[in-house]
Structures are given as C-alpha cells and as structure tokens.
Amino acid sequence: MNKIEKLLIFDATNSRTTAHVFIARPSPAEERTLGKLGFVAEIASADRINQELLSRLQDFLKAAYYTSPEVNSAVAFEHTIQACNRYLSELISDFGSAWVDNFSMVIFTIRDQEIHFADAGRLLGFLIHDKKVTDLLGNRSGLQKINPLKIFLSISSGELKSDNAVIFSTANLMDYFSIERLRRTIMETPLGGAGKNLEDILRKDPNHAAFAAIILRAQAAEALLPTSLETIAPNDNINGAPQRSIDNMLAQNAQTQEFLTPSMWPFIQKSARKLFTRIKVLFRAWILRKPTRISAALEAENLKIEPSGRLRTGQVITPPRSRLVTKTIGKTLFNKIPNFIWQSSRQAWRATPKLLNSIKNLGGNLKRAPQQIPATFERQVNTVKSLPQKSRWLFLGVIGVAAVLAIVLIIAGVQRQRSAAQQVITEKISNIEKNLETARSVLLYGDEDRVKTLLTDAKKEIETLPNKSKSDKAKRESLLTDVESVLAKTRHEIKPEIKTLISLPAEIKPLGLALLGNNLYTLNSQNNLLVSVSLQTSEKKDLATLPGNPDILEITTFGSGNLTAITSNLEIIEQRPSTQKGTRYGLVLPNPNANLVGLVNYNTALYFIDVANNLILKATRAGPGYTATNWLKQNANLDSAADIAVDGALYVLTKQGEIQKYNQGQRAQLALSTVEPPLTSAVKFAADTNLQNFYVLDTAGKRIVVFTKAGKFVNQYVGDALANVSALVVNERTKKIYLLNSSDIQSIDIQK
C-alpha cells in the first residue's frame, strides 16, 4: 500500500506564482487496474488565466487516463501524455503562448510499487532511499526551453521500493530546506505526517510564496523484489515517448560520483579486484583443472563467457567452458597488461634524465643530510649511508621505480582530469550553439523576448569558458560575435536627427517642459519667469512671473489652458499663460516629512509621489488651498520612484526602469519586454490619454525607449546628445518628441 501526501500553499491575491496539486480519486476498480494519477504544476506568474488553464488540464488528464481502453498502466500513461501534448497545443490557441515559458509540471501515475512520470519545466523531483537522496529531474529540468509543440518529451519509469519515498515539488522549496533536512522531515516522520510538517514550516513565510508538493511513500509491509525496466515498460513502446528507469538513474549517479572522485585509490582498488578474480579463475581452470564457479564480482564485470546468454552467480562451468575463461583472461594478461606496462615504461624513459640527475646528486645530499634535516630522520639517513654500495644502489633503484610509478599515476590522473574538463567545455559550447540556432529560429516568428532570454543565457555561458590560450580567446570572440549579430536585430535602434528649435539665453536656467496647443512652456528657475516657444516660428516670449520664491520643483498642464507648479515649500501655483498674475495655494499633506516626486493632472486633481512614505497622493481644491490624501488602497514600494503619469490608469516609473501600473488604488499586472541593453536607469517618461505608447528617458543609456501600454518593446532612439536631456513631452498627432536639453529646446521625429 502506498501513502500519498500533498502540500499546497497558494494565495490567489498575494502570491506571485500560481501553484496547483492534483491527486485523482478513481473508483476501486479503476484504481486496481490503473492506479492513481496526479500532478504538481506551477506557472511563474500571477495571471488570472492560470487557474482556469490548470483546471481545464486537470479535468482533461483525469478523463484521458481513466477512460483509456488500455489495462496496462504504462501504456495508458503513454497515451495520456501524448494526448496531453495535443491538448496543451489547443490551450495555447485559447490562452496565447505567454504562459508557456513559465509553465512547469510533473505528471505521475503509481500502481502498487510501479511508478511512471513525465516532467516539463523547472520543478524538483527526489528519490529518497537508503539514507541517500537522488535528483530525478536535475539532469534535465530547466536546461532546455519548453517546445510549445511538444511540452512533455519523455517518460521515466521505475519501482518505488519498500521504505523509499519520492517527492515532486516547486523549486522554491529548496530556499527553505536543505537536502538532508528534507530527507529527515519525510523519512523520520510517521506515515501521513510529512506533508503537515512541511506545511507548518512553510506557512511562516511572510512573502506569500506559493508552494506545491506531492510525497509518495511505500510501506515496508508491501515490499516487492526489484524489477528491471523491461517488466515495467509496455511491450509496444510509443514513438516520441522515450523510456528511462529509476534504477538506471541510480546506477548512472553512482558512476558519476565515482568518476568525479579526486582520488586514484578507488580506480586502483577496482583494477586490483578485477586482476585477482581473473587470476583465481585461471588458476582453477588451467592449473587445477577443476570446475570453476563464477563469483558475483566476476559476473558483475559482464565477461562474455557464453555466447548464448549471461551466466548466473554460482553456475558451474564445465571444462570446455573453462577454456573460454582461460582465453578471455589470457588476453587480459598477455595483451592488455603488457601494453599498459609498455606505455608506462615509455613515459618512465622520458623522465629518466631527470631521475638520473637526482640520483647523481643524492649522494652529496645524503652527506649533508644530518645538518639539513630534522634529527628525527638522522638515524634513517645514516643507516642508508652505511649500506654497501650494491645495496645502496639497489635501494635507490627501488626508490626510483616507485617515483616513476608515482609519476605515471599522476600523469594518468591529470590526463583524466583534463579530459573531463574538456568534455565539460565541449558541452557548454554545444549548448551555446544550440541556443544561438534556437534564437535564430524563434526570431523568425517574432518572439523577441524569448530570443533575448536565450542570448542572455548564452552570454553567461560564454563568460564561463576558459580564456587563456589564443584558441580559447578566438572561440570566445567568435561566439560573442554570433550572439551580438543576432541580438542587434532585437535592439531596434534608431539614430534620429535632433533638431534645435531654439537656444535659450545663458541667463535662463530652464526647468521642466509643458505643451499647450502650439506652444511649449518652460520656467526660468532663477526668477520664476514663464517662457513660451512657438512650435511654428520658434519664437521665444517672456510671459508672466509666477508668484512667490524661486523654489519650484515641477510644472505640468492643468485643465484646458492652465499651467500648475509645485514648490519645495509644499505650495501649488496656478498660472494662465495669457495673464500676468498667478495664484499661490497652500498644500496640506498627510505626513509632514514628505519628499515629493513628479506632478501630473487628471480630471481636476493633481497626483504626485511621496517617496519618503511610499504614498501616491491625490490633491484636490478644498476652500482656500489644496488637500492631499493617500490614493493607494494597498502598500507599495515607491522609494525609488522617478516620475508619474496618468491616462485613466496611473503609472509610476522607477529609477531602475520598471513601470508600475495601478487601477483604482490597486497594483495591476504590467511587465515590460526585455530591452537590450537592459533598462536599468530612468529619469522621466511620457504617458497620457493622448498617447498610445510609453516614452522612457534613459539619460545614462543616452536613449529614449518606447513601449506599448501593454509593455511590448517598440524601438529606441539613441544618441550622445540625449545624455543631458532633463524633460520631454510627446505629440503623437504631429509625430514629434520635444526635449529640454540644457538650454536648448529640441525635437525628434517619431519613427516606426
């Protein structure tokens, strides 16, 4: 009897990912025939469609598996996985493909001790056995991007033996548990209690992270003898669903650990055991002429003694068969071993000159030894010096042979290490080239975000390649050149012609830029003088002087023809350009230590950000002044905010280049496409009801980056002259971007 436990911690409101766990409840007859079906799934986003998508997938899998005409659980599972791949293609048609790269799932079925599973994405899977933990998914999970046409690529099969356990879970489980702690939590807890223990620990997480896991445990009373893959896998293997066994995974893991062991001692032990076993069999069969019993150690070496099949442990070999043993061992003794000795001798001969030179100098070193080495070794050195000359030379010869053997072993170890290192490098280069080919193919279909992710991963891999020899440097340069050539096609860089409308006099220190009708307005920060520039004639006019001290922080348009400014003394100034006199109003804030950033008008209200208190403030006229209240209905992180814009929804630009979207005081979903180079510094942006796109000013990157309001990257205007821009306004109707660049007011033509 198997015990299945599940864990699901998911808050649909606050979790940043969507997690789901499913364990089928079949009828008794269905469970006896096909066992239990289940899955663990995660989508690394909080889109509302995720739960609908996983719910549909759950219903489909249960129906497809338990209505299968097959009575063999392995064959039924294979047919279900194939049908699931086709159904996932239909879901992509219904829901789009944005969720595919964030999708991870493990589907499994277990009947008695027989288990089959298929995985996709970045989940975790561990087999816990004999106080050891083996990673079932680590060699494959997350290394390859998901193919939307065939999400599940393979099926693994095996047997869950007595007192063993398998856990499938989301990857973030390892942020809270080490491998050893996870093993103890599962194996040292009574049946049915492991999931509860995990949940009690993970519920304490303050970040509202989503966790999902399923634990499968086999009870000792139901233990069965281990079986091979052939007894588990169906006879009619389905094309496109390669089979793997858990036993093979364990054996491969053990071989890998042995190969990575830095010591030569395991290799020497293994070789010595092989040689001793073969000599023992040869002695019994060839010298004593007695029937030879094949030991388990010899059988494990897969000696091809009988062409018709393998010999079992303890089987008696008749004299004719013993001659086959003799022939096999003779080939080892008189061919392989002499060849090894010959190769070792050649290497020793090459080291002979240095060895003879050392021996030649050894006599003089021995004479000086008592004065140079510690007193502890003085007696041994004197003993060697007192030996007869022939004995001394014999002793030195033994030392020399031992040194040669040590050198040979060291050389063999170094060569083996270099071979392993070269194999790792070759695999890295192969993965980089595969990413490049995939990126070129994906680029043809317009999925530039996927291309950028692939190429970013490729660049990180290139950085880990060796960079010592000329060939290493040439290979790195070649790969980087290939990556840059593909990446350049995704940058959409435009080098615009920047036209100067007017250069303001040196005594004017312009602050801000606003567009009303056919005129641009800026403010002289030295004396609050309002200056207008005609877009038709580029003529400058000095208008009214705003009342109060020259302490203005921001200016913006207000209503149909007014300008509004906010001061460092927390006052609001309203000014109509056609009049000489403006009005200054007081501003009441909820916090006296406010640090205000940005200013924008929407529907007779003013909006700005208090970065000191992480608030978005809405200010409205109330009697003789303005009163500001907190517009947010939830907590927000705004300490790095750089600018604000409103078009019905409210947007906050951070200095790191992120745009946060809010609707009615609540954070809304908005993710910007990846830009190359990444957008990591931003100062201003334009987004209002008259614009279809975001225009983000990145002075450090000397560019203006354009996104749609859904977050899709459009293009970027680049040029050294953009490094000193302090403000921008956009008129998409006339296809112009206006810039305040030091004392110059400039324009750029919008291009598609």
C-alpha positions in Angstrom: 0.0 0.0 0.0 1.4 3.4 -1.0 0.8 6.6 1.0 0.3 9.8 -1.0 0.5 13.2 0.8 0.1 16.6 -0.8 1.1 20.1 0.1 -0.4 23.3 -1.4 0.1 26.8 -0.1 -1.2 29.3 -2.6 -2.8 32.8 -2.1 -4.5 33.9 -5.3 -4.4 37.5 -4.1 -0.8 37.9 -3.0 1.2 35.0 -4.5 3.5 36.0 -7.4 3.2 32.5 -8.9 0.3 30.1 -9.5 0.7 26.6 -8.0 -1.6 23.6 -8.1 -1.7 20.0 -6.9 -4.0 17.2 -8.1 -4.5 13.6 -6.9 -7.2 11.7 -8.7 -9.9 9.8 -6.8 -10.7 6.9 -9.1 -13.2 4.1 -8.4 -11.9 1.0 -6.7 -12.0 -0.9 -10.0 -10.1 1.9 -11.8 -7.5 2.1 -9.0 -6.9 -1.7 -9.1 -6.4 -1.5 -12.9 -4.6 1.8 -13.5 -3.5 3.0 -10.0 -3.6 6.7 -9.0 -2.9 9.7 -11.3 -1.7 13.0 -10.0 0.4 16.1 -10.9 2.2 19.1 -9.4 2.1 22.3 -11.5 3.4 25.8 -11.3 3.1 28.8 -13.6 5.7 31.5 -12.7 3.2 34.4 -13.0 0.0 35.6 -11.3 -2.2 36.0 -14.4 -5.9 35.3 -13.8 -6.0 32.8 -16.7 -3.6 30.5 -14.9 -6.1 28.9 -12.6 -8.6 28.4 -15.4 -5.8 26.8 -17.5 -4.8 24.4 -14.8 -8.4 23.5 -14.0 -9.0 22.5 -17.6 -5.8 20.5 -17.8 -6.8 18.6 -14.6 -10.2 17.6 -16.0 -8.6 16.5 -19.3 -5.9 14.4 -17.7 -8.3 12.5 -15.4 -10.7 11.8 -18.2 -8.0 10.8 -20.7 -6.3 8.4 -18.3 -9.2 6.6 -16.7 -11.2 6.3 -19.9 -8.3 4.7 -21.7 -9.1 1.3 -23.2 -5.6 0.0 -22.1 -5.4 -2.2 -19.0 -1.6 -1.8 -18.7 -0.9 1.4 -16.7 2.3 2.1 -18.5 0.7 2.1 -21.9 -2.3 4.0 -20.7 0.1 6.7 -19.2 2.0 7.0 -22.5 -1.3 7.5 -24.5 -2.3 10.1 -21.9 0.9 12.1 -22.2 0.6 12.1 -26.0 -3.0 13.3 -25.7 -1.9 15.9 -23.1 0.7 17.3 -25.6 -2.1 17.8 -28.2 -4.4 19.3 -25.6 -1.7 21.8 -24.5 -1.4 23.0 -28.1 -5.1 23.7 -28.0 -4.7 25.6 -24.7 -2.0 27.8 -26.4 -4.5 28.6 -29.1 -7.1 29.6 -26.5 -4.9 31.4 -23.9 -2.0 32.6 -26.0 1.7 31.4 -25.6 2.9 33.9 -22.9 2.4 31.3 -20.1 4.4 28.5 -21.8 7.9 29.6 -20.8 6.7 30.0 -17.2 5.0 26.6 -17.1 6.3 23.6 -15.1 4.6 20.3 -14.4 5.3 16.7 -13.3 2.5 14.2 -14.1 2.8 10.8 -12.4 0.9 7.5 -12.0 1.5 4.9 -9.3 0.1 1.4 -9.2 1.4 -0.9 -6.4 5.1 -0.1 -6.5 5.2 0.7 -10.2 5.6 4.4 -10.9 5.8 6.4 -14.2 6.2 10.1 -14.5 6.8 12.8 -17.2 8.1 16.3 -16.5 8.5 19.7 -18.1 9.9 23.0 -16.8 11.7 23.7 -13.6 10.2 21.5 -10.8 12.1 19.3 -8.4 12.0 15.5 -8.0 13.9 13.5 -5.5 14.1 9.8 -4.7 14.9 9.1 -1.0 16.5 5.7 -0.5 19.0 4.1 1.9 19.6 7.5 3.7 20.5 8.9 0.3 18.8 11.4 -2.0 18.9 11.2 -5.8 17.8 14.0 -8.0 15.4 12.6 -10.6 14.9 15.8 -12.6 18.0 17.8 -12.1 19.8 16.5 -15.2 17.0 17.6 -17.5 14.7 20.1 -15.7 15.2 23.7 -16.8 18.1 23.1 -19.1 16.0 23.3 -22.3 13.3 25.7 -23.2 9.9 24.3 -23.5 8.8 23.4 -27.0 5.2 24.6 -27.4 4.5 21.9 -30.0 5.6 19.1 -27.6 5.8 20.1 -24.0 6.4 16.6 -22.4 9.3 15.0 -24.2 9.9 11.8 -22.3 8.6 9.3 -19.7 10.5 7.8 -16.7 9.6 4.5 -15.1 10.7 2.5 -12.1 9.7 0.9 -8.9 9.1 2.5 -5.5 10.7 0.0 -3.2 9.8 -0.5 0.5 10.7 2.3 2.9 11.6 4.6 0.0 9.9 7.9 -0.9 9.6 10.2 -3.9 8.8 13.9 -3.7 7.8 16.2 -6.5 7.7 19.9 -5.6 8.1 23.5 -6.8 11.7 24.7 -7.0 11.4 27.3 -4.2 11.1 24.5 -1.6 14.9 24.4 -1.6 15.0 28.0 -0.4 13.8 26.8 3.0 15.1 23.2 3.2 18.5 21.6 2.7 18.5 18.2 1.1 19.4 16.5 4.4 16.7 18.3 6.3 14.1 17.4 3.7 15.1 13.8 3.9 14.8 13.7 7.7 11.4 15.5 7.6 10.0 12.9 5.2 11.6 9.7 6.3 11.7 10.3 10.1 8.0 11.3 10.3 5.2 8.7 10.7 3.3 8.0 7.5 0.9 10.8 6.8 2.7 13.5 8.8 5.4 14.7 6.5 3.2 17.0 4.4 1.8 18.5 7.6 5.3 19.2 8.9 6.3 20.9 5.7 3.2 23.0 5.7 3.7 24.1 9.3 7.2 25.4 8.4 6.3 27.0 5.1 3.2 28.8 6.4 5.5 31.0 8.4 6.9 32.6 5.1 5.9 36.3 5.1 6.4 36.7 1.4 3.2 34.9 0.4 5.2 32.5 -1.8 3.3 29.6 -3.4 4.4 26.0 -2.6 3.2 22.7 -4.1 4.4 19.2 -3.4 3.4 15.6 -3.5 5.1 12.9 -1.4 4.8 9.2 -2.4 5.9 6.6 0.2 6.0 2.8 0.1 5.3 0.9 3.3 7.6 -1.9 4.4 4.7 -4.4 4.5 4.2 -4.1 0.8 7.8 -4.5 -0.2 8.4 -6.3 -3.5 11.5 -7.6 -5.2 13.2 -5.1 -7.6 12.3 -5.5 -11.2 14.0 -4.3 -14.4 12.7 -1.7 -16.8 11.6 -4.4 -19.2 9.0 -5.7 -16.8 7.6 -2.2 -16.2 7.6 -0.6 -19.7 4.9 -1.7 -22.1 5.8 -4.0 -25.0 4.5 -1.6 -27.6 6.6 1.5 -27.0 5.0 4.7 -28.2 7.1 6.8 -30.6 8.0 10.1 -29.1 8.0 8.9 -25.5 11.4 7.6 -24.7 11.6 5.4 -21.6 14.0 5.7 -18.6 14.2 3.7 -15.4 14.9 4.9 -11.9 17.3 2.0 -11.4 19.3 3.3 -14.4 19.3 6.8 -13.0 20.7 5.5 -9.7 23.4 3.5 -11.4 24.4 6.5 -13.6 24.5 8.7 -10.5 26.9 6.2 -8.7 29.2 6.1 -11.8 29.2 9.9 -12.0 30.2 10.2 -8.3 33.0 7.6 -8.8 34.3 9.4 -11.9 34.3 12.8 -10.1 36.2 11.4 -7.0 39.5 13.2 -7.0 41.5 10.2 -5.6 43.1 7.5 -7.7 42.6 4.9 -4.9 39.1 3.7 -6.0 40.4 3.0 -9.5 43.4 1.1 -8.1 41.2 -1.0 -5.9 38.8 -1.8 -8.7 41.6 -2.8 -11.0 43.2 -5.0 -8.4 40.0 -6.8 -7.7 39.5 -7.5 -11.4 43.0 -8.8 -11.8 42.8 -11.0 -8.7 39.5 -12.5 -9.7 40.7 -13.4 -13.2 43.9 -15.0 -11.9 41.9 -17.1 -9.4 39.6 -18.4 -12.2 42.6 -19.0 -14.4 44.4 -21.0 -11.7 41.4 -23.2 -11.0 40.6 -23.8 -14.7 44.1 -24.1 -16.2 46.3 -25.4 -13.4 44.0 -27.4 -11.1 41.7 -28.5 -13.9 38.7 -28.1 -11.6 35.2 -26.8 -12.4 35.2 -23.1 -12.0 32.5 -21.2 -10.1 31.8 -17.7 -11.4 31.6 -15.3 -8.5 29.3 -12.4 -8.2 32.2 -10.0 -8.7 33.2 -11.7 -12.0 29.6 -11.7 -13.2 29.3 -8.0 -12.5 32.1 -7.4 -15.0 29.9 -8.8 -17.8 32.5 -11.2 -19.1 31.3 -12.7 -22.4 31.9 -16.3 -21.4 28.9 -17.9 -23.0 27.6 -16.5 -26.3 24.0 -17.7 -25.7 23.5 -15.6 -22.5 24.8 -14.4 -19.2 25.9 -16.8 -16.5 24.3 -16.6 -13.1 26.1 -16.4 -9.8 27.2 -19.8 -8.7 26.8 -21.6 -12.1 29.4 -24.4 -12.7 31.4 -24.2 -15.8 32.4 -27.5 -17.5 36.0 -27.9 -18.8 35.2 -26.7 -22.4 33.7 -23.5 -21.0 36.7 -23.0 -18.7 38.9 -22.8 -21.7 36.8 -19.8 -22.8 37.5 -18.3 -19.4 41.2 -19.0 -20.0 41.2 -17.4 -23.4 39.5 -14.2 -22.0 41.8 -13.9 -19.0 44.8 -14.8 -21.2 44.0 -11.9 -23.5 44.0 -9.6 -20.5 47.2 -11.0 -19.0 49.3 -11.2 -22.2 47.8 -8.3 -24.2 46.3 -5.5 -22.1 48.7 -5.7 -19.2 51.9 -5.8 -21.3 50.5 -2.9 -23.3 49.9 -0.9 -20.1 53.4 -1.8 -18.9 54.9 -0.7 -22.3 53.1 2.7 -22.3 54.2 3.2 -18.6 57.8 2.4 -19.5 57.8 4.9 -22.4 56.7 7.6 -20.0 59.2 6.5 -17.4 62.0 6.5 -20.0 61.2 10.1 -20.9 61.6 11.0 -17.2 64.9 9.1 -16.8 67.3 12.0 -17.4 65.8 14.0 -14.6 65.8 10.9 -12.4 69.5 10.1 -13.1 70.4 13.7 -12.3 68.5 13.4 -9.0 70.3 10.1 -8.2 73.6 11.6 -9.0 73.1 14.5 -6.6 71.6 12.2 -4.0 75.0 11.1 -2.6 76.0 14.7 -1.9 72.6 15.4 -0.4 73.0 12.4 1.9 76.3 13.6 3.2 74.8 17.0 4.1 71.6 15.5 5.3 72.3 15.3 9.1 72.9 19.0 9.1 69.9 19.9 6.9 67.1 17.6 8.0 65.5 17.3 11.4 67.1 15.0 14.0 64.2 12.6 13.8 65.3 11.3 10.3 69.1 11.4 11.1 69.2 7.7 12.1 67.5 6.5 8.9 69.8 8.6 6.7 72.9 7.2 8.5 71.5 3.7 8.0 71.3 4.2 4.3 74.8 5.7 4.2 76.2 2.7 6.0 74.8 0.2 3.4 77.2 -1.5 1.0 77.5 0.2 -2.4 75.4 -2.5 -4.2 72.7 -2.4 -1.5 72.7 1.3 -1.7 72.2 1.3 -5.5 69.5 -1.4 -5.1 67.7 0.8 -2.5 68.0 3.9 -4.8 66.7 1.8 -7.7 63.6 0.8 -5.7 63.1 4.5 -4.8 63.5 5.4 -8.5 60.9 2.8 -9.7 58.5 4.0 -7.0 59.0 7.5 -8.2 58.4 6.6 -11.8 55.2 4.7 -10.9 54.0 7.7 -8.9 54.8 10.0 -11.8 52.9 7.7 -14.2 49.8 7.6 -11.9 50.0 11.4 -11.5 50.2 11.9 -15.3 47.2 9.5 -15.8 45.2 11.4 -13.2 46.0 14.8 -14.7 45.1 13.5 -18.2 41.8 12.1 -16.9 41.0 15.4 -15.2 41.9 17.4 -18.3 39.7 15.1 -20.4 36.8 15.6 -18.1 37.3 19.4 -18.1 37.5 19.4 -21.9 34.3 17.4 -22.1 32.5 20.0 -19.9 33.8 22.8 -22.1 32.6 21.0 -25.2 29.2 20.5 -23.7 29.0 24.2 -22.8 30.0 25.3 -26.4 27.4 22.8 -27.8 24.7 24.4 -25.5 25.7 27.9 -26.6 25.5 27.0 -30.3 22.1 25.3 -29.7 20.8 28.5 -28.0 22.0 30.5 -31.0 20.3 28.3 -33.5 17.1 28.3 -31.5 17.3 32.1 -31.2 17.6 32.5 -34.9 14.6 30.2 -35.5 12.4 32.0 -32.8 13.4 35.4 -34.3 11.6 34.4 -37.5 8.3 34.1 -35.6 8.8 37.5 -33.8 9.1 36.2 -30.2 11.9 38.7 -29.4 11.6 38.2 -25.6 12.4 34.5 -26.0 15.3 35.4 -28.2 16.8 37.8 -25.6 16.4 35.3 -22.9 18.2 32.6 -24.9 21.0 35.0 -25.9 21.4 36.3 -22.3 21.9 32.7 -21.2 24.4 32.1 -24.0 26.4 35.2 -23.0 26.5 34.0 -19.4 27.8 30.6 -20.6 30.4 32.2 -22.7 31.8 34.1 -19.7 32.5 30.8 -18.0 34.6 29.4 -20.9 38.4 29.4 -20.5 40.3 32.5 -21.8 43.9 31.5 -21.6 45.2 30.3 -24.9 44.8 32.0 -28.3 42.4 29.3 -29.4 40.2 29.9 -26.3 40.1 33.6 -26.9 39.3 33.1 -30.6 36.4 30.8 -29.8 35.0 33.2 -27.2 35.2 36.1 -29.6 33.6 34.1 -32.3 30.7 33.1 -30.1 30.2 36.6 -28.8 30.2 38.0 -32.3 27.5 35.5 -33.3 25.4 36.4 -30.2 25.8 40.1 -30.9 24.8 39.7 -34.5 21.5 38.1 -33.5 21.0 40.4 -30.6 21.4 43.5 -32.8 18.3 42.5 -34.7 16.2 42.8 -31.5 17.5 46.2 -30.4 15.5 48.3 -33.0 17.9 51.2 -32.5 17.1 54.4 -34.3 19.7 57.2 -34.6 17.4 60.2 -35.1 18.2 63.6 -36.4 17.9 66.0 -33.4 16.7 69.5 -34.5 17.2 72.5 -32.2 14.1 74.8 -32.2 15.8 77.4 -30.0 18.7 78.0 -27.8 17.7 80.0 -24.7 19.9 82.8 -23.4 22.5 81.9 -20.9 20.8 83.8 -18.1 17.8 81.5 -18.3 18.1 78.2 -16.3 15.1 76.3 -17.7 13.1 73.9 -15.5 10.5 71.5 -16.9 8.7 71.4 -20.2 4.9 71.5 -20.9 2.9 71.5 -24.2 -0.2 73.6 -24.6 -1.6 74.0 -28.1 1.1 75.1 -30.5 3.4 76.4 -27.7 6.0 74.9 -25.4 6.4 76.3 -21.9 9.4 76.2 -19.6 10.3 78.1 -16.4 13.4 80.1 -15.5 14.3 78.6 -12.2 16.3 81.7 -11.2 13.3 84.1 -11.1 10.1 82.1 -11.8 9.8 83.7 -15.3 7.5 81.7 -17.6 8.9 81.4 -21.1 7.0 80.2 -24.2 8.3 78.9 -27.5 6.2 78.8 -30.6 6.3 75.5 -32.5 5.5 77.2 -35.8 8.0 80.1 -35.7 10.4 79.0 -32.8 9.9 82.5 -31.4 10.5 83.0 -27.7 8.3 85.1 -25.5 8.8 86.1 -21.8 5.4 85.8 -20.1 4.3 86.2 -16.5 6.4 85.7 -13.4 4.9 83.1 -11.1 4.3 84.5 -7.6 6.5 83.5 -4.6 10.1 82.5 -4.2 12.0 80.6 -7.0 11.6 77.2 -5.3 9.5 75.4 -7.9 10.1 71.6 -8.3 7.8 70.6 -11.2 5.4 72.1 -13.7 2.6 70.5 -15.7 -0.6 71.4 -17.6 -3.9 71.8 -15.8 -7.3 71.9 -17.4 -7.8 73.3 -20.8 -5.2 76.1 -20.8 -3.5 76.5 -17.4 -0.1 75.6 -16.0 0.4 74.2 -12.5 3.6 74.1 -10.4 4.5 72.6 -7.1 7.1 74.2 -4.8 9.6 72.8 -2.3 7.6 74.7 0.4 4.6 72.5 -0.3 2.5 75.0 -2.2 0.6 74.9 -5.5 0.8 77.7 -8.1 -1.8 78.0 -10.8 -1.0 80.3 -13.8 -2.8 81.0 -17.1 -0.1 81.9 -19.7 -2.2 84.8 -21.1 -2.4 86.6 -17.7 0.3 88.3 -15.7 -0.9 87.3 -12.3 -0.9 83.7 -10.9 -2.3 82.3 -7.7 -0.4 80.5 -5.0 -2.3 78.0 -2.7 -1.3 76.1 0.4 -1.0 72.3 0.3 -1.9 70.1 3.2 -0.2 66.7 3.3 -0.9 63.6 5.5 2.8 63.5 6.5 5.0 66.5 7.4 8.2 64.8 6.3 7.1 64.2 2.7 9.6 64.1 -0.2 7.6 64.8 -3.3 8.5 63.5 -6.8 6.6 64.1 -10.1 3.4 66.1 -10.8 0.6 65.2 -13.2 -3.0 66.4 -13.6 -6.1 64.3 -14.4 -9.8 65.3 -14.1 -9.2 68.4 -12.0 -7.0 66.6 -9.5 -3.2 66.6 -9.1 -1.2 63.4 -8.4 2.4 63.1 -7.1 4.5 60.6 -5.2 5.7 60.9 -1.6 8.8 58.6 -1.8 9.7 59.1 1.9 6.4 57.4 3.0 5.7 55.2 -0.1 2.5 57.0 -0.9 0.7 58.2 -4.1 -1.1 61.4 -3.2 -4.2 62.9 -4.8 -4.6 66.6 -4.2 -7.9 68.5 -4.8 -9.0 72.1 -4.2 -10.7 72.4 -0.7 -11.5 76.0 0.2 -8.5 78.3 0.2 -6.0 75.6 -0.7 -5.3 72.0 -1.8 -5.7 68.9 0.5 -3.8 65.7 -0.4 -4.8 62.2 0.6 -3.3 58.8 0.1 -4.8 57.4 -3.2 -3.4 53.9 -2.7 -5.5 51.1 -1.2 -2.5 48.7 -0.6 1.1 49.0 0.4 3.6 49.9 -2.3 7.4 50.2 -2.6 7.9 53.6 -4.1 11.3 54.7 -2.6 13.0 54.6 -6.0 10.2 56.3 -7.9 11.4 58.8 -10.6 8.2 60.1 -12.3 4.4 59.6 -12.5 1.8 59.6 -15.4 -2.0 59.1 -15.6 -4.2 58.1 -18.6 -7.1 56.7 -16.6 -4.8 54.2 -15.0 -1.8 55.5 -13.0 1.8 54.7 -13.8 4.9 55.0 -11.7 8.4 55.0 -13.3 11.2 53.7 -11.0 14.9 54.6 -11.4 15.6 51.0 -12.3 13.4 51.3 -15.4 10.3 49.5 -14.1 6.8 50.8 -14.8 4.3 50.0 -12.1 0.6 50.2 -13.1 -2.3 51.0 -10.6 -6.0 50.9 -11.1 -8.3 52.4 -8.5 -5.5 52.3 -5.9 -4.6 48.6 -6.6 -1.5 47.3 -8.3 -2.3 45.9 -11.7 -0.3 43.5 -13.9 2.2 45.1 -16.3 5.5 43.6 -17.4 7.8 45.4 -19.8 9.5 43.4 -22.5 13.2 42.8 -22.2 15.4 45.5 -23.8 19.0 45.1 -24.9 20.9 46.6 -23.3 18.7 46.3 -20.2 16.9 49.3 -19.0 18.4 50.0 -15.5 18.2 53.8 -15.2 15.4 56.1 -16.0 14.6 59.7 -15.1 11.4 60.8 -16.9 8.6 59.3 -19.1 5.6 60.5 -21.0 2.2 58.7 -20.9 -1.2 60.4 -21.0 -4.6 60.0 -22.6 -3.4 61.4 -25.9 -0.5 58.8 -26.3 -0.7 55.2 -27.3 2.9 54.4 -26.0 5.2 54.9 -23.1 8.3 57.1 -23.8 11.0 56.4 -21.2 14.0 58.8 -21.0 17.3 56.9 -20.0 20.0 59.5 -19.8 22.7 57.1 -18.6 22.0 54.9 -21.7 21.7 58.0 -23.9 18.4 56.9 -25.3 14.6 57.2 -25.3 12.9 53.7 -25.1 9.4 53.2 -26.5 6.9 50.6 -25.2 3.3 50.0 -25.9 1.0 50.4 -22.9 0.8 46.6 -22.8 4.5 46.6 -22.1 5.8 45.4 -25.6 9.1 46.9 -26.7 8.7 49.0 -29.9 12.1 50.8 -30.6 14.7 53.0 -29.0 16.1 56.4 -30.1 19.8 56.6 -29.3 22.4 59.4 -29.5 25.1 61.0 -27.4 23.1 64.3 -27.3 20.4 62.6 -25.2 22.7 62.3 -22.2 21.8 65.8 -21.0 18.1 65.8 -21.5 16.1 66.7 -18.4 12.5 66.8 -19.6 10.4 65.5 -22.6 6.9 65.9 -24.0 5.4 63.9 -26.9 2.8 64.8 -29.5 1.9 61.6 -31.5 -0.5 63.5 -33.6 2.3 65.6 -35.2 4.8 62.7 -34.6 7.2 64.8 -32.6 9.2 64.3 -29.3 10.2 67.6 -27.7 13.3 67.7 -25.4 14.7 70.1 -22.9 18.5 69.6 -23.4 20.4 72.0 -21.1 19.5 75.4 -22.5 18.2 74.1 -25.9 14.7 73.1 -26.8 14.9 70.3 -29.4 12.7 67.9 -31.4 12.9 64.4 -32.8 10.6 62.9 -35.4 8.7 59.8 -34.3 9.5 56.8 -36.5 8.0 53.3 -36.7 
